Each structure stands twice: as C-alpha cells, then as structure tokens.
Amino acid sequence: MNADVKTPLTAAGELAMLVDRAARLVRDPQRRVALARDGIERATALGDEVARVRCTAMVTEFTARHGQPVDALSTALSLIGEAVVLGDPLATAQAHHTAAMCLHLLDCVPESMEHGYEALDAYRKSGDAYGEGRVLSLVATLLAEMGDRRQALELLEQAHGLFLACADASGAATMLAMMADGQREIGDPVTAAETGERALRLFGDAGMPVDAQRAMTAYAHVLADLNRLDDAERWLGRAGAHNRLPDGAIANQGYEMHRLLVLVRSVLNPSMRWDAARETLERVIALAGGLRSQRSEALAESLLAEVLHATGDDAGAYDHLLRCRELADAATRGAQERRTQALRVRFEVAQAQREAERYRRQAEAQAAIIAELEQARATLAGQMADLQRLNEEVLHLSRTDPLTGIANRRRVTEHLTALAERNHRYDAPPVAIAVFDVDRFKSVNDGYGHEVGDRVLVALSRLMADHLRVIDLPARLGGDEFVIIMPGLTVEGALRACHRLLEAVRRHPWQQLTPGLAVRISIGVADGTGVTDPDEMLRHADAALYRAKEAGRDAVVTASRP
C-alpha cells in the first residue's frame, strides 16, 4: 500500500485534531481562521457535518469581528438550525456562541444574552471547559452592560477557574483583569487592587502577552481611585510601552485608546495637567476616528470640552460639546440601525427556515401539515413573547432612576395615586411616607466633585435597600431628594425604620469614597393613611423634612396631621 495514502480513520483523526486546535487559538485569529477554512474543506470531503459546522462557526466569528456582523449573523443562525438537527452539543454551542457575539456587535444585548445562555448550556453538556469559560466571559460582559455587575463578577470568577483548569494562564489573567474593573466600578477599590495584582502575576506566568496591557490599565485605574496617582501613571506608562510591536507601532489600538482615556480621567484631569490632557485627548480622538468608535470619540470630545473650560477657553469647549453631541447622536442612530438590521436578519432567517420546512412537508400527510402549522404558531408566540419582554423592559426603564437604579418620580406618582384611590375605602390600611435629602449636599458636590456626589447618591440607595423591607418602595425624586413609601406601617413604625436608616448613614464608611467625606441626612415622616390626594402625602412629608432641617439636620421628624 502507498504510504502517502491515508486511511479514512487517519484522515478523520487528523480533522478532529485540527478542529480542536483551531477552537483553542482564540488569541491568534488569523491562524485560527486559516485552520478552520482548511477544516471546512477536509470535513466536506469526508462528509463530517459536525466538523464542518464547527469550522464554519469559527470562520463566521472571524467575519463578524472584522466588520461584517450582519452577514455573519445570518450564517450563525443557519448554523444553529444545522447543529440542532445534527444533535451535537459542541456544534450547537459554537453556533449559539457565534450568534451571541454577532448580536453583541450589533447592539442587541438581550438577544445576545439569550444565545449566550444557550451556548453555555451546550458547552456544559459537551464537557468543553474552555468553550464554557469563553462564553461565561461574554455573558458576564453582557450582564455588566445591563447593570448587573455583581452577577457578572460571579461569572468571571467561574471563567477564571475554568481557564486555570485548562492551563490557560493568559485567559485566566484576562478574567482577573475584567474582575478588577468590575470591583472598582461597584466601589471596592481595595479588592480590585488585589485582583489586579493577581492578574499581573498570572500574565507574568504566561510570558506577558499583549493582553497584559489590559490588566496594567485596570490596575492603574484602581490605583487612581485609591488616590495613588503617581503609581497609576507609572502603570499606565508601562501599559503603553507593553502595547507596542518591535517596530514601535501600536499592537492593539483599542487597548491604547482605552488606556489614554483612563490616563486623562484618572490622572491628568485630577492633577489639573490640562496641556497634557488636551494632547492626550487629541490622540484619543484620532484613534477613535480610525477605529470608527463614535462612542469613544464622543467621550473624548466631552472630556476635551471639560479641559478647555478649565483653561478658560469656553468657546472651544462649546465647539467640542457640539461635536460630542453630534457623535453621540450618530452613535445612537448607528446602534438603532444595527439593531434593526439584526432583527431583520433574524426574521428573514426564521422566515426562510419556515419556507424550507413548508416545502419539505408538502408531500407529507395532513398530520404533518398540522404539525407544521403548530410550529408556526409556536414561533409566532415566541416572537410575541420577545416583544412583550421588550415592552416590559421599556416600561421598567421609564420607572427607574438611571443613576441609582431605584424607582423614579414617575413610579412614585403612580404608586401614590394607587394608594390615594385605595384610601377612598373606609378600611384603608396604614401607610407612611418619608422624604429625606442629604444635609448640605451642595457642599459635597462643590468640595469633592459631582462624581463623588453621584457615588454618595448610589451608596444611599444601597443603604435603603439593605435597611428597608422588601415591600417598601425607595425612590429618587431628583437631585439629592429621596422618598420612601412604607405600606402597612404606622407613623411609629416608620419612625423606627427611618431611625435605623439614619443610624446606618452615620455608620457608613464614607471616607472610602474619598478622604474627609462625611454624609448626614434629614428625614421627614408623614402618615398617609386615609389621605386621598397624592400630592398631600408628599406635602406632609416635605413639611416634616423642613422641620428636621430647622431643628439642626441629621434627624428624623414627623409631620403633624391637620
């Protein structure tokens, strides 16, 4: 037998090894896509549909990441259908994973999350720990974008463990760098610093690849939050030097743009080094333009306007604010267009699949036709459920304060109106209303900056969540004014609850936000039982708050009923 002729078993084994090797080459996309294309040819020749679907998913991911997410989405959705028919969990996982990445690139976060969880379930069924770690990282990113940073941190911790188990120190270190960012964003810079140091050590074990720049930048950001500006600047300098090719060119322009933005916001602006900040932001704008990142360019224009205003150039600041607005509007329009494209593709693919199914079943008996109609009905029900979820999401956002995540004035008005209507009944149960604001909040903003002021408001919202009942409704009316609606409580019970909240505010470690910070609140409590005018409920509580202020602040005062 000719030694150059491989048996089908040997060829199949080589194909399996090629596919598995390509699946792990995430950090070398060019090599990965070359192997995947070779794998498609081999799989087609051998009739290995599972390998063909897996390799096609990898090529499709490359297409999406290199500027063609709409075309890639159509392919990915078709691959899902093929993988499901094949019944292979790993092919199904990769197809859903690719669809999730396409949808994320097209600003379809809820839809991306849906496919991400499908991929996660399929990876677990297949036993592919490496793929599971990758999709956990994606789902964590989506959760963070949706505001659920604590759940995102839990998933990143799981992904970190999986990458360690797969002997991928670089992947594990990247998860730690992402965790450090998340811990900093939820207000835990000390833990974030420790996590950042762990990430840097792991990247050291991995030979300090280009991705280590991300950990350096995250660590520097945390150091700046800890007011270690000199150390932060040094680490940002190291990150910039690390993100260079042997010829001095930037290795990853996205990393460089992020590093420069952190440098301006965390080091240069707080140090009032306006000339350096201006020069750096001009570099960011150039990078963002080249990368077509309108959101980053808009942020840079906004920061540049702040710098120019600080240096007395209000006319220049105004011009850059206008440019920021133009870019932000363009980014919003672009996101809407991408989302529309994605939803159209999903519809067209689903429609094409339904048509193919209809033609395939035309020759079958009436029972098969009935089954097809039932499938169409189920699909329509799913689309209606998707629309309902979107409507519920919009309604939730309209009733939620964007800064603190608690209820807003609209939600309060709706709730008080409902209580007032209920109070028309003779046996209306008790209800108490409390209004509070931050004592001398203007001094906090003037002395520590609006960013610290915003963080104070967020912290107060969390304290309310920790010290109120589940049935109570805490809300932000605007500025530093909050309201708490406490159904089922008399004024005496509400006073006890508000005293607990007042004491929690006194004990809270405000200096962790910024040295020297102290926060106190004044609370006015009113009895809303039997009151049929929503505005009257708030007026009574406001009057009590005014009395608390007159009494010296940092107190809880009740309103006297007329």
N, C-alpha and C positions, 0 to 999 in steps of 0.2 A: 504494500500500500504506500502511496505517495505520502511522505512525512509532512508535506506542506498542506495537505487536505485535512481540515479539522472535522471531527465528528460533530453532529448536531448537539450532542450533550456538551462538548467542549465549547462550542460557539455560544450556547445558551449560558454556560457558566461565566464566560468572559463578558457577555452582555450584562448579566446580573452584577458582576463586579464593577463594570463601567457605570451603571446606573447608580449604584450605592456611592461610588466615589464622587460622581457629579453632584449628588444630593448634599454632600458634606462641603463642597467647595464654594460656600456662600461668599467668602471674602475674596474670591478670585472669579468675578463674574464672567470675564472673557474666556478663561479656561473652562469654566463650568458650562457655558453655552456651547462651546466647541464640542465638548464631550457629549452633551445632550443631543446635539444635532447628529453626531455620529451614532448615538444610541437609537435615534429615530430610524435611521437607515437600516441598522442591524435588526432592530425589532420588527420592522416591516418585512424584511427578507425572511426572518424566522417565523413570522406570524404571531409574535408575542405582543398581544394587545395591551397587557398591563404595563410592560416596559415602555411601549410606545406612548401610552397616556402619561406615564410619569415623566418621560423625557420631554414630551410636548409641553407639559406643565412648567418645566424648568425654562424652556425656551420662551414660553409665554410670559413668565415672570420677568425675564430679561427684557422682552419687548416693552412691557409695562413700565419698567424702571427707566427705560431710555426713550421716553417721550410719547409712547403710543398706548396709554392705558385703556382707551375706548376700544380699540381693535383687540387688545389683549383680553378685555373683559368678555367680549363675545366668544372668543376661543375658550376661555376658562369656564364659562357657564356651560358651553357644549361639552367640555371635558368632564364636568361633574356628571352630566347625564350618562356619558360613556362609562365612567368609573362605577357608577351605581349599577349599571347593567352587568358589568364585569364582576361585581361583588367583591372587589379587592379593597380592603380598608386603607392601605397605604396609597394607592392610586386616588382613592376618594379624598384622603386627607390632603394630598398635594394639590388636587384640583380645587378644593374648597379654599385652601391656603392661598393659592394664586388668585382666586376670585376676590378673597378678602383684601389682598394687597392692592389689586386693581381698584376696588371700590374705595379704599382708603385714599389712594392717589386722586380719585375723582370726588373727594369730599363727601362721600356717602358713609358717614360713620356708623349709623345704626345698621345699615345693610352689611357693611364690612364686619361689624361685630357678629352678626348672625352667621356669616360664613366662617368667621374665626372660631366660633364655638363648635361648629360642625367639624372643622378641621381638627380641633383639639380632641374631640371625642374619637375621631377616626384614627388619629395618631396613637392615642392610648390603646385602642383596640389592636392596632398593628404592632404595638410594642416598640415604636420608633421614638426613643427618648430624645434624640437630637431634634427631630422634627417637632416634637412636643415642646421643647424649650424654645424653638424659634417662634412657634405660633403663640405661646404664652407671652413672649416679648411683644408681639404685635397686639394681642388683646389688651395687655397692660397699657400700651401706648394709647389705644382707643379709649380705655376707661379713664385715663388721665385727661384726655381731650374732653371727655364728657363730665369731668369734675370729680370722679370717684378715685382720688389719688391713693387712699388707703388700700382699697381693693387692688389697685394697680401695683402697689408695693408688695402685697402678698404674692401676686402672680410673678413679679420679678424675682422674689426670693425663691420661688419654686423653680423658675427657669435657671437661676444661678446654680442651684443644686443639681439640676439635670445636666448642665454643661460641664460641671465638675465631674459628674459620673461618667460623662463621655470623654473625659480627658481633654476638654477644650478650654484651656485656661483663658484664652483671649475672649471667648464667648462669655464665660463666667465673669470676667472682669468687666465686660461691657454691661452686663446686667447690674453689677455693683455701681457702676458709674451712673446708670439710669436711676437706681435706687437713691443714690446720694442727691441727685437733682430732685427727686420726689420728696425726700425727707426734708430738704431745705424748703421746698415750696409749702409744706404743711407746717412749717415753723419749728423744725427740730434741727437746728444747725449743728449742734454738738454730735448727735448721732450721724448726721450727714457727713461731718468731717471724718469720723471714724470709718464710715463706709467708703468714703473717697480714698482714704489711706489704704484700705484693704484692696480696693480696685487697682491702685497703683502698684501694690506689691504683686498682685496677680499678673498684671501686664508685664511687670519685670520678669516674672517666671516665663511668660510667653515670648520674651525677646523684644518687648516694647514695640509692637506693630503700630501702624499709623493710627489705629483706633484708640491707642493710649492717649492721644491728644484729647479725646472726649473726656476721659477721666481727669486729666490735668485741668481742663477748663471747669468741669463740675467742682473739683476740689477748690480751685481758686475762687469760684463763686461763693462757696460756703465760707471760705476764709474771709472774704469781704463782708459777708453777713455777720461774721464774728468780729468785725472791725479790725481785722489784720490786713490792712490794705497793702502794706509793703510786701508781705508774703504772697498775697493774692496776685499782685502784679508780677512777682517773680515767676510764679507758676504759670501765669498766662504767657509770659515770655518763653518759658520752656515749651509750652504747648505750641506756640507759633513756630519755634525752631524745629520741633519734632515733626510738624506737618509740612516738611519740605523734602523734595526729591534731591538726589545727589547734585543736580544742576542748579539747585536753589529755587526751582519753581514750586508753587503750592501743590501739595499732593491732593488735598481734598478741599475744594473751595467752599463747600457748605460748612465744614468744620471751621474753616478760617473766618467765615462771616459770623458764625455764632460766637467764636472766641472774641472777635473785635467788639461785638455788641455787649458781651459781658464785661469787657475791659472798660468800655465807656460808662455803662450803667453802674458798675460796682466799684470802680476805682477812679477813673478820671473825673467824672462829674462830682462824686462826693468830695474829691480833693480840689475841686474848682480849677482844674488844669484845662481851661477852656480851649486853648490853642491846640493842645494835643487831642482833646476830644473832637474838635472840629475836623482836624486832619484825619483822624481815625474813622469818623462817620462818613467822610467823603470816600474813603476806601470801601466802606461797607456798601455805600450806595452803588459804587462801580461794580462790586462783586454781585450784589443783588440783581442789578440790571443784567449782568452776564448770565446769571442763573435763572432769570425771569421769575424771581421770587418777589412778587409785589408786596406781600405782607411784610417781609423783612425790609424791603426798601421803604415802605410806609413808616415802619417803626424807626428806621434810621433818620428819615426826614423829620419825624416828630421830635426825636432826640436832638437833632441839629437845630431845630427851632428853639428848643429849650436853651441850648448853648448860646445861640445868637441873642436871645432875650437876656440871658445872664450877662452878656458882654455889652448890652446897650443897643444892639442892632435890631430894634423892633421891626423895622421894615423888612429886613432879611428874614427875620423869624416868621413874619406873616406870610411871606412868599413860600417858605418851606412848609408851613402849616397847610397852605392851599395845596401844595404838591402832595403832602401826606394824605389829605382828604381825597384828592383825585386817585391816588394809588389804592387807598383803602376801598373806595367805591369800585374801582376796577377789579380789585381782588374779590370783592363780594359778588360782583357780576360774573366774574370768571368761575367762582365756586358754584354759583347757581347754574351757569351754563354746563359745567362739568357734571353736576348732579342730574340735570335734565337729560344730558347725553347718556349717562349711566342708566337711568331709569328707562329711557327709550330702548337701550340695548337689551336690558333685562326683559322688557316687554316683547321686543322683536324676537329674541331667542326663545322665549316661552311660547310666543305665537308660532314660530317656525316648528318648534318641537310638537306643539299641538297638531299642526297641519300634518306633519310626518306621521304622527300617531293615527290621525284620522284616515289618511290614505292607506296605512298599513292594515287598518282594521276593516276597510270597506268590504273585503272578501269574506269576512267572518260572519257568523250568525248574529241574529238580533240581540242575543245576550251580550255579545262583545260590544255592539254599538251602544247598548245601555250602559255598560261599564265605562265606555269612553265618555259619555255624557256626564256620568257621575264624577269622573276625573276632572272634567272641565268645570263642573260645579264646585268641586273642592278647591281647584286653582283659583276660581273667582272669589271663593270665601277667604282664601289666604290673602289675596290682594286687598279685599275689603278689610281684613284684619290689619294688614300693614297700614292702610290708610287711616284706620281708627287709631292705631298706635301713634301715627304721626300727628293726628289731630289732638290726641291726649298730651303728646309732648309739647305741642304749641301752646295748649291751654295751661299746662304746668309752668312753662316759661313765662307766660303772661302774668302769672300769680306769684312769681318768685323774684326776690331781690337778687340781682346779678352779682353783687359784691359778697354778700354773706350766705346766700343760698337758702335763707329762710323766707317766710311769706312777705309780700309787699303790701302797699297801701290798698291796692285793688282787692286782694284777698281779705284784708281786714274789713273793708267796706262790705263785701259780700257776706262775711261771717256775722258782722254786727247787724246787718239788715235781717238776716235769718233769725238771729236772737230776738231782735225787736218784734218781728212778726210772731215769734213763739210767745213773747211776753204778753201778747194780747189775750192769751188764755189766762184764766183765773189761777190755775195751779202751776204757773211757770216756775221751774226750778231755779235755785240761786245761780248767779253768775257774777264774777268780779272782773273788773278791768284795771290794769295797771299800765301807767305810762312812765317811762324813765328816759333820761338822757345823761350824757357824760358831763360831769362838772368841769367847767372851763375847757371844753373841748377845743375851742379856738386856740387856746394856749398850746395844746398838744400839737395841733397842725402847724402853728407858727414856729414852735420851738423844735419840733422833731421832723416835720415834713408830712405831707399828705399821705405818703406811702405808709409811714408808721401809723398815722391816723386811721387809714383803712384797715391795717392789721389789728388795731385796737377794736374796731367795729366787728371784725371777723371773730376775734377772741371772745368778745361779749356774746356774740351769737352762740358760740360753742358752750360758754358757761350757762346760758339759758337752757340749751339742750341737755346739759349734764344735771341741772338742778330743778327742772320743771317736770311736771307729769307728762305722760305721752299724750293725754287728751288736751293739754294746754296748747294754745296757738301763739308762739312768739313771732313777732313781725317787726320789720323795719319800716317806719313811716317815711323816712328821708333824713339825710344828714346824720346826726347822732341821736335821733329820736326813735325810740322803740316802744312797742306796745305788747302787752301780754293779755290774752283773753283766757280766763280761767273758768270754764263751765263747771257747775256743781259745787263751787266754793263760795262760802260766805265771805264777808269782808275780813272777819277774823282769820279765817283760813288763808285768805290771800295775803294778809299782812305777814303771817308766819312764813309763807313761801317767799315773799319778797325780801324779808329779813335774811333768809338763807341765801338768796341771790346776792344781796348787798354784802354779806359777810364773805361769800365766795369771791366777789370782785376785790374786796380788801385783801384777801389772802393770795390772790393770783400773783405769780412772779412776773410782773410787768417788765421788770428790768431785763428779762431775757429778750424782749423785743428790742430794747435799746437802753443803754445805761442811763440811770437817773429818772426813768419814766415811772410815774405813779398815776393810777387811774381810780377815780371815785365816781359814783353815780348817785343821783337823787331819784326817788320813785314816788309817784302819786298813785294811790289806790282808790277806786270808786266802786260802789255797789251798783251793778247794772240790773239787778233783779226787778222785773216788772216794768223796766223802762222801755217805752215803745218808740223812742226816737234814737237812731244810731248815733247821730251827732251829739245828742245829750250825754250819752255814755262817755264819749271821749272828752266832752267839756268838763264833766265832773272830775275825771282822772287828771286832766290838764290843770284844773284848779288846784287839786291836791299837790301836783308836781310844783306848781308855783309857790304853794305854801312851804313845801320842802326846801325850795331854793331860798325863800325868805328866812327860813329857820336856820340857815347856815350850811345847807347842802349835806351830802353824804348821809342821807336819812331816808326813811320811809314814812310817808304821811298819808292819812286817809282823808277823803273828802266827806264833808257832812252833807247828808241828803236834805234837800229842801223840804 
